[in-house]
Structure formats: structure tokens, C-alpha cells
Amino acid sequence: MNVVVVESPAKAKTINKYLGADYTVLASFGHVRDLPPKDGSVKPDEDFAMAWEIDTASAKRVKAIADAVRESDRLILATDPDREGEAISWHLLEALQKRRVLKDVVVQRVAFNAITKPAILEAMAHPRAVDMELVNAYLARRALDYLVGFTLSPVLWRKLPGSRSAGRVQSVALRLICDRELEIEKFRSEEYWTVDADLTANSDNFRAKLVTLDGKKLQKLSIKDRASANAAVDAINAASLSITGVEAKPAKRNPPPPFTTSTLQQEAARKLGFSATRTMQTAQKLYEGVTIGGETTGLITYMRTDGVSMVPEAISQARDVISKEHGSLYVPSAPRMYATKAKNAQEAHEAIRPTSFARLPEKMSLDQDMARLYQLIWRRAVASQMESARFERTTVDITSSDQKTALRAVGTVQLFDGFLALYQEGRDDEEDEGENRLPKLSQGAAATVGKTHADQHFTQPPPRFTEASLVKRMEELGIGRPSTYASTLQVLRDRDYVQMDKNRFNPLDKGRVVIAFLENFFARYVEYDFTAALEGQLDKVSAGELDWKQLLRDFWTDFRAAVDEIGELRITNVLDALNEALAPHIFPEKEDGTDPRLCPSCGEGTLSLRLGKFGAFLGCSNHPDCSFTRQMSPPGEDDVQGDRVICVHPETGKDVELKNGRFGWYLQMQLDGEDKPKRSSIPKGWDAATLTEEQAIKLIDLPRTVGEHPDDGQPITANIGRYGPYVHHDKTYANIPSVEDVFEIGVNRAISVIADKRANGGRRGGTATALKELGEHDGKPVRIMSGRYGPYVKYEKVNATLPKDTDPESVTLEQAMEWVEAKAAKGGKKKAPAKKKAPAKKPAAKKTTAKKPAAKKTAAKKTAAKKPAAKKPATAKAKAE
């Protein structure tokens, strides 16, 4: 018997069908061991020993594999063909060796690039040993990430309360985003003008651009204002123009190579609007395959790769498809060969391509995401082997007789579309490039000016990064690995360091503070070149050119010294450095030239960063005499500047003040006889700058009495709480849709909302509803349900959350059962351990009387009660430290 181990259960079922009854194929469900997320998992003082741990779910899987291996002659490790896959095989091998089940068992490693029967059988025919150089590169990477994260993050927690974490690649990616934002803030827009003219030269009308004025070649910003533009127009109208040059040059555009992991993520973001995570999840499904002719077949090759080449058989297939679908003119005379240009690329694998080019996208029955991504991959791979597009580019120079004024017209005509018939890279699909045709023109012909055009423009700041442009920039700099980009960017979102604004990364204050801190006190470790050089060293480890522990020793020596040095730094030093580093953001220059750090409340103090439990905010140096605070982000032009009185309350006669605190704008009214003023936060969606007196009075008067409940005469109130607007009666709180409902809801509707809440047993979201019936498995229904935290699959007693960005309508029964099996394998949440009842059982013993055990039971209870009480002070002290 032969035991084969792969990573996913779906892959296991497919490969078992290919290999037959002599093979047992089991799934490891990814990694079987991991570093515990606590101090001491990597021990630099013990030559970087690593303490691996097997969790409960993985232990069950390892046991199942070990039991199968005991009855086998051969163990075949068939995990994914990359560093991570090699590491999974190594971890499993280590775990099985500890269980002593490998005696007399032949251990082999196979790797395949596609889940098709020929690819699997070919891999089985060429086994090898586990590649320890790849494993060492994995170990070095894990150790580095652990040491940076678990050493740097506690420093952040101590010096920057409210910060979440720092990471070797994560922090550098965040720096890219923050640096771009700083460029935008420092940018000062400049006015400039362009001047064009409509001309004829014994020809049809054509447009030319002014390129020379007063004998000087114009640059982009040469014409700075309307007066200069008008002078340029006058010069054109006064000139005696003629055609002084007509040059037609052939041009061609070559197709881009097939996709790598990085370029797939970029193009899916541009063309499909997919996040990197969504792209990789969908690509995984295409790789693992669909049922075709009763057999599961992978549709694309492995999707984590830096390579851009394709095997000769695939190229031949692609050329056949091109000839059949487009004609022989679109097939180049020789196959196209590609080599990567990216830093640190590992070309051990093919590019991402279809496993069979004969499977045309329009003939495949796939769910929406899979269909769109498969079409993108298929078209890109086919186009990479198509003929170049050919153009004719014509340049016409028009010059005045005195040579002081010159215009230029450029036209491009497509002669042959080539690969563009199938695929256009980047944003070309959304932009209408068109053809700028020029009429036939003769050198020496006089040119007549028709109409002139003077257009005003302003220089624009660099755009914020999209996922596509950020991934591209990280790859250009050699930061991280393309296979980890999706998870790296997701961590930045999860930590609230960035948010997406119109599909672009906008750094939040928390993220900017972290980067400013790291740039000032750990500059080397967030430098682009340093991070890229470290990736280069890791690649040397994987190539067997560098010892992985030597890499760690060199890194740790300097890093530990930098951490120890910062440990003695005072918070005031940190704040001074952050005030300076973040000044363009938090203290932008004012148009009137006044000091941007002058406190707007007292007019005397200086604004400075302060650190609170929930992060950084700005406060006045005259605290506590001046209590002015505001969030880090500077107020906009239309925002409220400082605290002010909105109105006088018509009933109390007291001032209703608008104030800005560290959590945003709020209203305050001090009532007679009350120690604390009454406060009400400005709700989300309301603008403090345009808040009316009527709105202010409504807010400060909350809670609002809606009426009395007919059952008991008790009041029903409406208010805005931590979780949004709600109505309240007795002990029932029921959410209502909008803030406006708080002020408009009537008694009848409020009673209905409260009754619905009580009918649902007090659950916040009510009863879960079925979004889609997927069918039956083993005679029992499988459904997609709508839950409080998003859609999930329900099968018997197992609830499996859908992966992020998954469309519930696109989920198949097979996918759903994979998630259910994975969730069931994890065992769900651990049950709380049962309370010890040993003292209660003692009376059942026959050797003692009923009274004595009762006395012992009481004594036991007293003793047990005293122990926690004695420990409480020590626990509190430990927490305080």
C-alpha cells in the first residue's frame, strides 16, 4: 500500500481517482505544525532553536496519516511545489518520525504543477527527496518574521499605546502607503496652459500642439498663466507657417508574458475589481479543478509562481488554438520565449496558464468569479504566443518662417491588430485609445491656422496606491514574496492601519504614527533596500549559497541592539520626533500664515501629539487649564475650527456647546445641580460643520420619549447607543435602521419593532434565514444562511463561514462540503472544561457516614474559596507591571 499526502481534501479525492486502489490519498489541511504565538518560540540564545507545536485538529490528522503509514510500504509527500509546500512536507516528516512509524517505509517527495492525470502520473514517475535548501529558506523566513514581530510589537505597545503590531514586510508595505500620502500632502499644485491649433495644408483639418515659442522649446510648465497663453495664441496667428517635416515610422507592440502571481493579482484588480485575496482564492479553485466528463480536472497550473515561461507542449497547444480561432496570420514564425525581469525571481515553476488551451472560456460552465478569472488567464496565456500588433506612427512638424514658432502633430494608425484582437493589458480595456489619423501632408506646403485652443491645467499629486499598483511597486522593489502579498495587505486592513477609499489605500492615523515611529527609531528595518536585500539573502539560502542560521545571527545582533537602545527612550522624546515627522499631516500650513500649532481654544498653548489608551490625538500644552483636544487629522476647509456655542436651549436656557474630543465631535450642556454635563455624540453621517440649532437641540435632548406601551403603561424611548439607533422598553433594546428614525418613529412602529425582537428570543440579528438551498449530502440539506457576521454554510450541526469576498450565489455543493469538512476537522470551539465536582461525589462513598463528608465538603469549599483571594493582589500587580 502507498500513502500519498496532499494539502486539501478536494485535491485528495481527485488524485485518489487518478492513482487507483493501490494508493490511499490523505489531506494534511495545510501546515500540521506552527510556532506558538508567544515569547520563546524562537530562541536566539539556543542557536535559534524553534519550538513547533501541533494543535488539536492537526494532531488528529497526523494520527490518521501515521495510522495509514503503519500499514504501508511507501509514503509519498505530494504537497504544493513551492517553499511552503516543501515546508509542509518537512513538518509532516518530522511529526511522523517522532511517532516512529517510518521504519522500513520508503519516503518520497513528488511535485506537480497541475492537477491533471498526465501531470500527476508524470510526477509519480519522478520522485525525489525533500529539498532541505527550500526548507531552510522557509525556516529562516519564519524565524525572521517571528523575531521582528514579537520583539518590535511590544516596543510599540509600550511607546505607542493603541498600536497593534509591526512586521518585517507588513511595516515596509505600510511605509509605501504612508510615504505616498506624505507626497500628496506636500504637493503644491501649479497652473499651466497648453496651446493647440487647428490647421489645414491643402488638406483636411488636423490639430497640432505648440512646442516652440520665441525660439525656445516649451516644457510642460512653460506657459504659466492666461496672459502667456494668449501671447502664444497671438504668435501662432501672426506666424507664416509651413510643413517642414513629415516622418512616418513603423512601430509594433509585443504581447505581455503569461501571468505570474504578482501580475495576475494586478490585472485582476484592474480588470475585474478583485482584491488580491479574492484573486488567490478563485485561482485556488481553478487549480484544484472542476468535474469534466465525470472526472475532476484542474483548469490552471499552480498559481504561486514567479516564472513567465511555458513548457513546449503548452506553447504548441496555444499556437494551434491561435491558428484555429484567429488564422495563421496571428501565429508568429517562431514560438515566443520569456524571461523574468523582477528582482529575486525564482523560475522553478511555469507561468500561470490553462492546463489545456482547448478548453475555451466561453465553453466552460463555471461560477461567475471562476469564469471571469479563467477567461483572463486563458486570454493572457494565448495572447503571449500571438503575433505583434503593428502601427504606423506619423510625426508632422509645422514651423514659422522665422523659426521662432513651431507646432507638432502626431498620428498613429493601427495596421494589424495582432494579439490586441484578444487581449489588451492594463487599463486599455477601459480607455478608448482610438486612432489619431492625420491627412496626407506634403513637406513645404503652407499651413493655414483655423481655430486656436488655449486650455488651462493644474499639476496633479501622485495618486494613492491601488492594490494593483501597490503589488507592482512591492515587486519592483523586491519586498516580500508575491505569494504573501494578499495576506500582507489584509493584515494592514485588519489592524486598522489603512482603509480603502474608492479602491485606493488611505493610511489611517494609527498607521501613520506607527510608521513615523519606526522611521525615526528603527529606520534601517523599514528601508526598502534593506528589506529587498534580506529577500535576496533568503533566496541565497534556498539556492544553497548561504547558511540560514548565519543569516539569522547577522540580523539578530544588530536588531537586538537597536531594540535595547530604544528601551531607554522617554515618551517625550518619542512625541517630539513624531510631531516633527508628521507635521505636514497634523499641522499643515495655514493660508493666513499663522502658527498651525497654536491652540484654537485658548489662543496661547501649543498643540502636540499625546498618546492615550486608544491611540494618538492632539492636545493643548496648557492642559489642564485648557482641555482642547482633537483627532490627528487636520480639519478641512469647511470643518468647524475649535469649540463653539451652537445655541441656547429653549427650555433650560443653557448653552449647547459643540466640542471636539479625541473620538470626534460631540454636544455638551451643563445643567444646574449636575456634577457632569450632559453629552451627546454627533452621529455618523452628520456633519458637525453644518449642524443646525434644531438638530443640536434634538440630539442633546436624547433619549426621546416615544410614548407609553399599552400593555403596562411603561415608557418607550428612542436613543442612539454604542451599536447605533434603538428603541427601548422595559428590558428590551431593539435596533432601528437610521438616526432619523430616532426622532421620527411613532408608538405603533416602536411596539412592532420591540415585539419582533422579543419574538426572536432577544437575538440581535433575529432568526437566520436561508440565502440558498445547495441540495442534499447523505440525505441531509446543505444551505447557505444569512448570519450576523456574514453568510455561512449550515450542514447538520456544523456552521462554516464563507471565505471573505465569496458570493453566496456562486457557491456549489462541493465547495460548501469542503468548508464543512474543514470546519468539522478543526472541531469548532473548545468546550469549557467542566467544573470539578470531586467534593460532591465523596458522600457517595460507602465507608463514611453522611455527616462527615458534609463537614469535609464545607472545609474543602472554604479552602478553595481562600486560594483565589490570596492570589488576586499578585495577579493585579503582575498586570500593572
C-alpha positions, -999 to +999 in steps of 0.1 A: +000+000+000+012+035-008+001+066+012+001+099-006-003+132+014-016+164-002-028+196+013-065+198+006-093+172+009-106+182-026-072+175-041-070+142-022-103+129-037-092+139-072-057+123-070-071+091-054-092+086-086-062+091-108-039+067-089-063+038-081-069+013-053-032+008-045-030+043-031-045+060-001-045+097-005-049+118+027-051+156+033-029+174+058-051+205+056-021+227+051+006+230+079+005+204+107+028+224+130+033+261+137+052+284+161+030+292+191+022+329+192+041+336+224+076+345+236+101+318+234+090+301+203+123+311+186+153+311+209+183+331+197+203+321+227+200+285+217+212+289+181+177+299+170+160+267+181+123+267+172+096+252+194+070+239+170+035+230+182+008+207+168-027+219+176-056+196+184-071+195+149-037+189+133-029+162+158-060+142+147-048+145+110-012+135+119-026+105+138-047+094+108-017+097+084+005+079+109-020+050+112-022+047+075+017+048+072+020+019+097+001-003+072+022+010+042+054+004+023+058+038+009+050+074+019+047+100-009+047+136+001+028+155-027+023+190-012+024+221-033+056+228-054+068+259-036+087+268-004+056+265+017+047+231+002+082+219+008+080+230+044+046+212+049+062+180+037+092+185+061+069+193+091+049+162+084+080+141+081+093+154+114+060+147+131+059+111+118+095+104+128+086+114+164+058+088+162+083+062+150+062+050+121+087+054+093+108+023+099+112+003+067+089+029+049+102+045+017+097+082+019+095+102-014+086+137-024+068+145-056+057+179-070+033+186-098+023+219-114-012+209-124-039+186-112-045+166-143-040+129-147-009+131-170+007+157-147+001+135-116+014+103-132+044+121-146+052+134-111+048+100-095+073+086-120+100+111-109+101+112-071+129+129-052+139+137-016+126+167+004+146+198-007+162+209+026+175+241+010+140+253+004+131+242+039+159+262+054+148+292+035+113+287+050+128+283+085+148+315+081+118+334+069+096+322+097+123+330+123+128+365+109+091+373+109+087+359+144+117+378+158+107+411+143+070+408+152+074+395+188+103+419+195+091+451+178+054+449+187+059+450+225+081+481+219+052+497+200+027+488+228+049+505+254+059+536+234+027+540+213-004+529+232-032+519+207-007+504+182-014+468+172+017+452+156+047+456+134+061+431+109+091+427+086+072+430+053+039+445+067+056+476+080+075+483+048+043+479+028+026+504+052+056+528+047+050+528+010+014+538+015+023+565+041+051+579+020+028+583-009+003+601+014+031+624+026+039+632-011+003+641-017+002+664+014+034+682+005+023+686-031+016+721-043-005+723-075+009+746-103-011+762-130+000+756-166-015+760-201-013+742-234-020+758-268-032+738-298-042+750-333-065+735-360-046+736-393-050+729-430-023+725-456-041+718-488-057+690-468-084+681-443-083+698-409-058+684-383-047+695-349-011+704-338+004+713-304+026+743-298+061+730-290+084+761-296+077+797-287+101+827-292+127+802-304+126+782-271+114+746-267+084+745-244+083+724-213+052+712-195+051+742-172+065+769-196+031+786-201+021+795-166-009+818-170-037+831-193-017+861-204+012+839-215-013+816-233-029+845-251+005+857-262+012+823-276-021+823-295-012+857-309+022+843-320+006+814-339-019+836-356+008+861-367+032+834-379+037+823-415+036+785-411+046+757-434+051+719-432+088+714-425+089+677-418+067+646-424+081+614-409+063+581-409+078+553-389+066+517-384+060+507-348+050+475-331+037+463-297+046+429-284+023+409-262+030+406-224+041+373-210+018+349-192+008+356-157+029+353-126+013+355-091+020+392-090+008+402-125-023+381-120-032+400-089-025+433-106-045+426-137-074+410-118-076+442-097-076+464-127-099+445-150-122+425-126-120+447-095-108+417-074-088+421-042-056+401-040-072+377-016-102+372-038-080+366-068-059+339-050-090+322-036-105+319-070-073+308-086-070+281-060-104+268-071-094+268-107-062+249-098-080+223-078-104+218-107-139+211-116-157+179-128-153+174-165-167+142-180-171+126-146-135+133-136-122+162-116-096+182-136-075+212-127-081+241-151-049+261-145-013+254-134-001+262-099-009+299-091+021+308-068+049+313-092+075+339-103+081+322-136+069+335-170+079+305-192+056+277-205+066+242-214+070+234-251+038+213-252+017+242-238+032+266-264+024+242-292-012+239-279-015+277-277-002+282-313-027+256-326-056+274-308-044+308-323-043+293-358-078+278-354-095+307-338-078+337-355-059+324-385-023+318-395-015+355-398-018+357-360+008+329-353+044+342-352+070+324-372+087+311-340+074+305-305+079+334-281+102+328-251+100+349-220+124+356-191+115+374-159+128+409-151+117+410-115+142+410-086+148+378-068+125+358-090+125+320-087+117+304-120+113+269-108+077+268-120+058+276-151+038+308-155+001+305-147-016+291-178-046+268-187-039+231-183-055+227-217-058+256-242-085+236-260-109+245-231-122+277-245-136+301-217-169+305-235-175+267-235-168+263-198-196+262-172-181+279-141-194+302-114-190+339-121-157+346-104-140+314-117-153+321-152-140+357-153-106+348-139-102+317-161-110+339-192-084+364-181-057+337-176-066+319-208-066+351-229-033+363-214-016+330-220-028+326-256-020+363-264+015+358-252+021+335-282+004+357-308+018+380-334+028+416-325+004+445-332+018+468-360+012+505-363+024+534-384+033+565-364+035+598-383+051+630-369+045+663-387+065+694-379+050+729-387+074+758-383+071+796-388+093+813-414+114+830-387+119+796-369+106+811-336+072+793-335+067+756-341+039+731-337+038+693-339+011+668-349+014+631-341-008+605-356-009+567-351-027+542-374-031+505-365-021+484-395-025+449-379-041+442-345-022+410-337-025+400-301-047+430-295-075+411-312-077+390-280-061+409-251-051+444-240-030+449-209-036+472-180-064+498-182-066+497-220-099+479-219-115+508-200-098+535-220-107+544-256-073+549-272-087+551-307-067+562-337-054+597-343-053+598-381-036+626-400-045+636-435-019+632-463+005+661-459+034+673-481+066+688-469+069+725-479+031+730-481+018+763-465-003+758-433-033+779-425-045+784-390-082+778-384-091+779-347-067+780-317-073+764-283-057+776-251-065+752-222-058+757-185-045+728-165-032+722-129-005+697-120-019+667-100-004+650-070+007+613-073-024+590-069-028+568-039-019+532-044-045+507-056-040+470-048-026+466-084-001+495-082+010+486-047+017+450-056+035+462-086+057+486-066+064+459-039+075+435-066+097+462-083+115+469-050+118+432-042+098+435-010+082+402+003+071+374-020+042+376-044+025+346-028+023+366+005+011+399-008-026+391-003-022+383+034+002+412+040-023+437+026-051+421+045-032+425+078-029+462+072-067+465+069-073+442+099-050+463+121-069+495+111-037+509+097-053+516+064-087+518+048-099+515+012-113+547-003-125+543-039-104+511-041-073+530-031-052+527+001-057+556+025-034+554+056-052+560+089-037+580+118-028+548+137-008+535+108+009+569+102+020+571+138+035+536+137+055+543+105+067+577+118+079+559+150+097+532+130+113+556+106+127+577+134+139+549+157+141+517+135+149+534+102+170+506+088+143+480+093+117+498+072+141+508+044+132+494+010+167+484+001+173+466+034+141+446+031+148+438-005+184+428+004+171+405+031+148+388+005+179+384-017+197+366+012+167+343+017+169+334-020+206+326-015+196+302+013+171+285-010+198+282-036+222+266-010+246+296-012+241+309+024+237+292+058+202+301+072+214+303+108+243+326+098+217+349+082+197+349+115+228+356+136+239+386+115+203+400+116+197+395+153+229+410+165+221+445+151+183+442+156+186+433+193+210+462+199+185+487+182+156+474+204+177+477+236+187+512+227+151+523+222+141+508+255+156+537+274+139+563+253+114+586+271+079+592+258+086+629+255+114+622+230+091+600+210+064+627+208+089+654+198+101+632+169+066+623+159+054+660+160+082+668+135+078+638+113+040+641+110+039+680+108+028+681+071-002+660+081-012+671+115+000+708+114-005+719+077+005+754+069-023+780+071-031+803+043-030+833+066+005+824+077-005+820+114+011+792+136-007+759+127+002+746+162-014+775+181-043+762+202-076+774+187-093+773+220-071+792+245-050+810+218-019+806+239-009+769+242+008+748+216-008+717+201+012+685+204+006+648+199-005+629+230-008+591+235-039+577+250-053+542+256-070+542+222-041+558+202-027+592+194-046+625+195-037+662+197-039+682+229-030+717+242+002+723+261-018+743+287-036+713+299-054+710+324-062+747+322-071+742+285-089+710+277-089+713+239-083+680+221-089+669+185-081+639+163-049+638+144-063+645+110-064+683+104-098+699+100-108+706+064-118+740+049-154+735+057-149+719+091-155+735+124-125+753+139-124+747+176-152+746+202-182+769+199-217+775+213-243+762+188-274+777+205-292+783+238-315+756+248-351+769+247-362+751+279-332+751+301-317+784+290-283+768+290-256+769+262-254+739+239-217+737+230-201+719+201-168+703+212-141+682+195-127+653+215-103+625+207-132+604+195-147+632+173-173+659+177-200+660+204-225+683+221-224+693+257-248+712+280-241+719+317-273+716+338-278+731+373-273+708+401-255+682+380-218+674+385-212+662+350-225+680+318-250+662+296-233+650+264-243+636+230-220+624+202-226+637+167-239+606+149-222+590+119-233+607+087-240+641+103-216+669+096-205+690+126-197+719+103-233+722+091-251+711+123-283+733+128-297+745+161-327+723+156-305+692+152-284+702+182-314+705+204-328+672+193-295+654+200-289+669+234-325+661+245-320+624+239-333+599+249-366+608+233-399+595+248-419+579+220-450+571+241-463+546+266-466+508+259-503+498+260-496+466+279-480+481+311-480+519+306-442+519+308-424+545+285-409+536+252-378+556+244-356+561+214-319+569+216-285+564+199-262+540+216-228+523+210-243+500+184-264+526+167-300+539+170-325+518+190-359+518+209-362+507+245-390+493+266-386+476+300-355+454+295-357+451+257-335+471+233-343+468+196-322+483+168-338+506+143-324+514+108-314+550+109-306+580+131-336+599+116-359+571+129-348+581+165-366+614+161-395+602+138-406+567+150-441+565+163-456+543+191-472+517+168-440+511+148-419+511+180-442+485+196-439+463+165-401+465+165-399+456+202-424+427+197-403+413+168-372+415+190-389+396+218-403+370+194-367+363+183-357+355+218-337+387+222-312+379+195-297+410+179-300+398+143-332+377+146-336+343+131-310+333+105-326+330+070-316+307+042-300+325+012-296+295-010-305+258-009-275+239-022-290+204-022-285+174+000-254+155+012-260+120+026-297+128+025-294+159+047-299+195+035-270+219+029-279+256+030-262+290+028-276+310+057-275+347+065-258+353+098-249+383+120-213+382+109-220+372+072-231+343+052-222+307+063-228+271+052-251+250+075-250+212+074-264+193+104-247+209+134-217+224+116-217+261+106-188+270+082-182+307+074-178+316+037-144+329+028-142+366+025-154+382-008-172+349-017-205+355-035-231+332-018-249+327-052-217+313-068-211+286-041-215+250-052-225+220-031-189+206-035-173+238-023-197+240+007-189+205+018-152+212+016-156+241+041-179+220+063-153+192+064-125+216+072-146+232+100-155+198+113-119+187+113-110+217+134-135+206+159-151+240+163-147+259+196-133+240+225-158+233+252-152+249+286-138+224+310-164+210+334-162+222+370-146+198+394-173+181+415-150+157+434-161+171+468-197+165+459-190+128+450-174+119+483-207+114+502-215+085+478-186+065+493-199+037+515-170+038+541-180+071+555-211+085+572-233+111+556-223+138+581-186+136+579-183+141+542-206+171+545-181+186+570-152+178+547-171+192+518-176+225+536-139+227+546-129+220+510-151+248+499-136+272+523-101+263+513-109+266+477-125+300+483-094+313+501-069+304+474-081+327+447-085+355+472-048+352+482-037+353+445-056+384+435-032+410+447-003+392+429-023+390+397-032+427+398+004+435+404+016+414+375-009+432+352+002+466+364+038+458+357 
